């Protein structure tokens, strides 16, 4: 979820112009078990698709009768396809940690890795104020003097 860090960096650069180009962050790699789960899910997905498409030929070539579970699979092909893709999708979600750290002048000022959550704007502003940064004056768009007529 690199998008989380990019949004955070843009927010900080907008509020604190002196930080423009000075905010570093990095997404952290997923844990090893997640990579293993994705590999296993991909293998199961490919095996499941091959089995659903060519299972009858595979079993007959091997001289085996079709197992009962395979007959159930054939009767519910759409659910089986959805289940295989859902499982793969769930395994892939393990690899997107969304964890990052915001580093300012070589010091970690916020770590989603440690807190386990995204900071809100107020927290970020407090962190920056603690670091001695002043928030820029942000111009608010002027409301239009022209008010459209109400339709009754």
TORMIPA-198940 format. One line per field, with one value per residue (C-alpha): residue number from 0; residue in three letters; x negated, y, z. Coordinates in pm, 1 decimal, padded with zeros to 6 digits. Example, Ala and Ser with C-alpha at 12.3 -4.5 7.8 and 13.67 -1.06 7.14 Angstrom:
<recs>
i: [0/1]
aa: [ALA/SER]
east: [-01230.0/-01367.0]
north: [-00450.0/-00106.0]
up: [00780.0/00714.0]
</recs>
This chain:
<recs>
i: [0/1/2/3/4/5/6/7/8/9/10/11/12/13/14/15/16/17/18/19/20/21/22/23/24/25/26/27/28/29/30/31/32/33/34/35/36/37/38/39/40/41/42/43/44/45/46/47/48/49/50/51/52/53/54/55/56/57/58/59/60/61/62/63/64/65/66/67/68/69/70/71/72/73/74/75/76/77/78/79/80/81/82/83/84/85/86/87/88/89/90/91/92/93/94/95/96/97/98/99/100/101/102/103/104/105/106/107/108/109/110/111/112/113/114/115/116/117/118/119/120/121/122/123/124/125/126/127/128/129/130/131/132/133/134/135/136/137/138/139/140/141/142/143/144/145/146/147/148/149/150/151]
aa: [UNK/UNK/UNK/UNK/UNK/UNK/UNK/UNK/UNK/UNK/UNK/UNK/UNK/UNK/UNK/UNK/UNK/UNK/UNK/UNK/UNK/UNK/UNK/UNK/UNK/UNK/UNK/UNK/UNK/UNK/UNK/UNK/UNK/UNK/UNK/UNK/UNK/UNK/UNK/UNK/UNK/UNK/UNK/UNK/UNK/UNK/UNK/UNK/UNK/UNK/UNK/UNK/UNK/UNK/UNK/UNK/UNK/UNK/UNK/UNK/UNK/UNK/UNK/UNK/UNK/UNK/UNK/UNK/UNK/UNK/UNK/UNK/UNK/UNK/UNK/UNK/UNK/UNK/UNK/UNK/UNK/UNK/UNK/UNK/UNK/UNK/UNK/UNK/UNK/UNK/UNK/UNK/UNK/UNK/UNK/UNK/UNK/UNK/UNK/UNK/UNK/UNK/UNK/UNK/UNK/UNK/UNK/UNK/UNK/UNK/UNK/UNK/UNK/UNK/UNK/UNK/UNK/UNK/UNK/UNK/UNK/UNK/UNK/UNK/UNK/UNK/UNK/UNK/UNK/UNK/UNK/UNK/UNK/UNK/UNK/UNK/UNK/UNK/UNK/UNK/UNK/UNK/UNK/UNK/UNK/UNK/UNK/UNK/UNK/UNK/UNK/UNK]
east: [00000.0/-00246.2/00048.6/00079.7/-00273.0/-00234.9/00081.5/-00091.3/-00396.4/-00177.1/00016.5/-00302.6/-00464.5/-00149.5/-00124.3/-00498.7/-00658.8/-01010.8/-00969.5/-00925.0/-01160.9/-01285.6/-01029.4/-01154.6/-00963.3/-00975.2/-00724.7/-00838.2/-00848.2/-00596.9/-00696.1/-00843.5/-00532.5/-00326.7/-00550.6/-00523.8/-00143.9/-00127.3/-00344.2/-00133.0/00192.5/00067.3/-00026.1/00310.8/00486.6/00308.8/00359.1/00726.6/00782.3/00604.0/00801.7/01133.9/01060.2/00881.5/00958.2/01163.8/00883.3/00621.2/00806.4/00880.3/00516.0/00402.0/00659.0/00832.9/01203.4/01314.4/01323.7/01646.9/01494.0/01408.2/01769.1/01883.0/01628.2/01761.5/02120.3/02018.3/01756.8/01844.9/01817.9/01491.1/01344.6/01456.3/01312.6/00975.8/00949.7/01070.5/00808.2/00534.6/00659.5/00656.7/00300.7/00192.4/00339.4/00087.5/-00194.7/-00068.7/-00173.6/-00114.2/-00380.4/-00609.7/-00816.7/-00846.0/-01204.6/-01299.3/-01664.6/-01766.3/-01527.3/-01210.9/-00926.3/-00641.6/-00638.2/-00327.5/-00534.3/-00547.0/-00198.4/-00018.1/00210.9/00227.3/00181.9/00447.0/00373.8/00381.3/00126.6/-00105.6/-00082.7/-00160.4/-00462.6/-00590.0/-00533.8/-00729.8/-01012.4/-01001.7/-00826.4/-00560.5/-00256.8/-00217.3/00075.4/00313.4/00539.2/00895.8/01095.0/01321.7/01692.0/01869.0/02063.0/02316.0/02578.0/02784.7/03161.2/03351.6/03595.7/03921.4]
north: [00000.0/00254.2/00485.6/00538.1/00674.2/00887.7/01047.8/01109.6/01262.0/01488.8/01601.3/01689.0/01864.2/02073.5/02171.8/02214.5/02347.3/02328.7/01951.6/01942.1/01670.0/01589.8/01331.9/00979.7/00664.8/00306.6/00026.5/-00282.6/-00624.9/-00885.1/-01157.1/-01476.7/-01683.1/-01449.0/-01510.6/-01883.9/-01858.6/-01667.8/-01928.5/-02212.7/-02038.9/-01977.8/-02343.7/-02456.7/-02211.3/-02340.1/-02700.6/-02636.5/-02477.6/-02762.1/-03015.2/-02844.1/-02822.7/-03152.6/-03366.9/-03624.6/-03681.6/-03687.5/-03951.3/-04165.6/-04143.3/-04254.2/-04537.4/-04408.3/-04365.6/-04009.5/-03952.7/-03838.3/-03499.8/-03443.1/-03514.4/-03256.2/-03012.7/-03064.5/-03006.7/-02676.0/-02545.5/-02179.5/-02197.7/-02388.9/-02126.6/-01847.5/-02028.9/-02082.4/-01718.5/-01593.7/-01804.5/-01665.0/-01312.6/-01361.8/-01494.9/-01195.3/-00958.4/-01095.8/-00944.5/-00586.4/-00481.7/-00110.9/-00057.4/00241.3/00485.9/00861.3/00970.3/01335.8/01440.4/01079.1/01028.5/00822.6/01060.7/00817.0/00442.4/00261.9/-00049.6/00023.7/00170.4/-00060.8/00217.5/00517.0/00851.4/01119.3/01478.4/01614.7/01357.6/01440.8/01812.7/01753.9/01542.3/01812.7/02087.9/01879.7/01875.8/02258.1/02294.1/02556.0/02482.8/02699.2/02934.0/02760.3/02975.1/02862.1/02903.4/03204.8/03136.8/03272.1/03592.4/03478.2/03249.8/03058.9/03102.8/02833.7/02630.3/02574.5]
up: [00000.0/-00117.3/-00170.4/00207.4/00230.6/-00082.3/00057.5/00389.4/00217.4/00003.3/00309.9/00497.1/00199.0/00150.2/00516.4/00569.8/00247.4/00396.7/00394.2/00014.8/-00110.4/00240.1/00345.2/00302.7/00364.7/00266.6/00244.7/00426.5/00267.2/00378.1/00624.0/00473.0/00553.5/00333.2/00032.9/00096.5/00119.8/-00210.2/-00382.3/-00243.7/-00336.6/-00691.5/-00725.8/-00590.5/-00821.6/-01131.3/-01022.1/-00954.5/-01294.1/-01473.7/-01270.8/-01344.4/-01715.9/-01779.7/-01474.7/-01659.1/-01910.8/-01633.6/-01432.4/-01739.2/-01856.6/-01511.6/-01523.9/-01213.3/-01156.8/-01092.3/-00714.5/-00553.2/-00458.9/-00826.5/-00928.1/-00671.4/-00813.0/-01165.3/-01049.4/-00887.3/-01131.3/-01087.5/-00709.2/-00739.9/-00976.3/-00742.3/-00441.4/-00608.4/-00715.6/-00376.6/-00198.3/-00423.5/-00367.0/00010.5/-00002.2/-00212.3/00045.8/00296.9/00092.9/00113.5/00461.1/00412.8/00679.4/00638.2/00834.1/00788.0/00826.2/00873.1/00888.9/00945.1/01237.8/01234.0/01318.5/01257.6/01215.1/01102.1/01154.7/01529.8/01576.6/01336.0/01216.7/00985.6/01160.9/01126.3/01023.4/01378.5/01498.3/01211.0/01278.8/01647.8/01554.5/01317.9/01575.4/01828.8/01572.3/01555.9/01220.1/01161.8/00950.8/00640.6/00607.8/00374.7/00163.6/00172.9/-00147.3/-00134.0/-00136.6/-00438.2/-00378.7/-00634.2/-00483.0/-00735.5/-00704.2/-00521.5/-00719.3/-00539.2]
</recs>
